[in-house]
Amino acid sequence: MTKTRPGKTFIILLLGALIAISPFAIDMYLPAFSQIAKDFGTTPARVSLSVASYFIGLAFGQLLYGPLLDRFGRIKPLYYGLTVFILACVGCMQSQTVEALVAFRFIQAIGGCVAWVAATAMVRDFFPVEESAKIFSLLVLVLGASPLLAPTIGGFITEALGWKWVFIALAILVLLVLIVVAIYLPEVHKPDPGVSLKPKPMLLIFYSILTNPQFYTYTLAGAFSFSNMFIYVAGSPVIFMELYQVSPQAYGGIFALLSIGFIGGNQLNILLLRRFKSEQIFGVALIFQLLISVVFLIGAYNNWFGLYSTIGMFFLILSSLGLTYPNSSALALAPFTKNIGSASALLGAAQIGVAALVSSSVGFFNATSSIPITAMLAASASIAFILLLIGRQRIQRKFELA
């Protein structure tokens, strides 16, 4: 039976729900870190390796799904990937060691990342290129609901039922999204049998995308900027629950409060796009992010900040990410009319892969203070700014959005 194409608002909400699956999977169990660490006889910093393994799975899985989404359409890969996610939730719930949890989180990410890639590609399927930056900002508004809701819900579930029930709740939520996709979301991308799944043709397609100067400039600069989000996700349980000794429920409230900064930045971006170009907004926001992260590092080193000022610094950083993320994503994908799935996959793989490598140092170095975490924030923002300066000089033909 052919599905009737839903209205624009419904499509945005559903694409936002798909993109929000992985953030929910990351954010919802953060308040349970202390409980998980106690059950496994380890530290919260070691438990954060399960966040890093999820990031690595996201990066790897997106490269896998890019060609599949171009070859078979968007819907079938969604069915299979989200089913793997649900089964991996059961594996996480049954884990008895931190190593098992890390492994199942990797598998969970492999399944769940199809939602991120498919939703990003479907922005270009459903909407014209000149609307993409605005649509990405609207999607991030929906995405912003996950840090508002997920840690709070996860905190209550952890307190009432235990951390294993967090993964049961995740499985149920994703099952509901999958049912809505099956009933309402039409296949708007015609499957392309000409897209080869053999390694050499796939690599040639990836190479042609990666060598586009506009793509690699805004992908890499955007990825190092966006890694601040994942450093925050991996490091905030250490800072707030270990250093400042806040409860899981209070941590969920702080996480929800800080997400308002990310949402606010995205809504400001929609307004700014009426007057400024995406590349202008991205450049200014990145400079602001760099300055704030350097001040944060200096303040942490000199013991300037308490709980409330630390919350304030994170709020400013997340606000800047609300401006850099949608514009870098839209600018990176602007040059392409073919192989959007593969381009979206490479974009997502770079964003998540860089974030995974940078944020995993929270667990590997067993961070116990705010200094290593703020140092990572400043370093990644600095690298993003340098990459933007170098890359912009190599872009000869610009594909502008606004």
Secondary structure as GFF3:
##gff-version 3
##sequence-region A 1 402
A	DSSP	alpha_helix	8	19	.	.	.	ID=ss1
A	DSSP	alpha_helix	21	27	.	.	.	ID=ss2
A	DSSP	three_ten_helix	30	32	.	.	.	ID=ss3
A	DSSP	alpha_helix	33	40	.	.	.	ID=ss4
A	DSSP	alpha_helix	44	47	.	.	.	ID=ss5
A	DSSP	alpha_helix	49	72	.	.	.	ID=ss6
A	DSSP	alpha_helix	75	93	.	.	.	ID=ss7
A	DSSP	alpha_helix	98	126	.	.	.	ID=ss8
A	DSSP	three_ten_helix	129	131	.	.	.	ID=ss9
A	DSSP	alpha_helix	132	143	.	.	.	ID=ss10
A	DSSP	alpha_helix	145	161	.	.	.	ID=ss11
A	DSSP	alpha_helix	164	184	.	.	.	ID=ss12
A	DSSP	alpha_helix	199	210	.	.	.	ID=ss13
A	DSSP	alpha_helix	213	236	.	.	.	ID=ss14
A	DSSP	pi_helix	237	243	.	.	.	ID=ss15
A	DSSP	alpha_helix	248	272	.	.	.	ID=ss16
A	DSSP	alpha_helix	278	301	.	.	.	ID=ss17
A	DSSP	alpha_helix	307	333	.	.	.	ID=ss18
A	DSSP	alpha_helix	340	359	.	.	.	ID=ss19
A	DSSP	alpha_helix	361	364	.	.	.	ID=ss20
A	DSSP	alpha_helix	370	392	.	.	.	ID=ss21
###
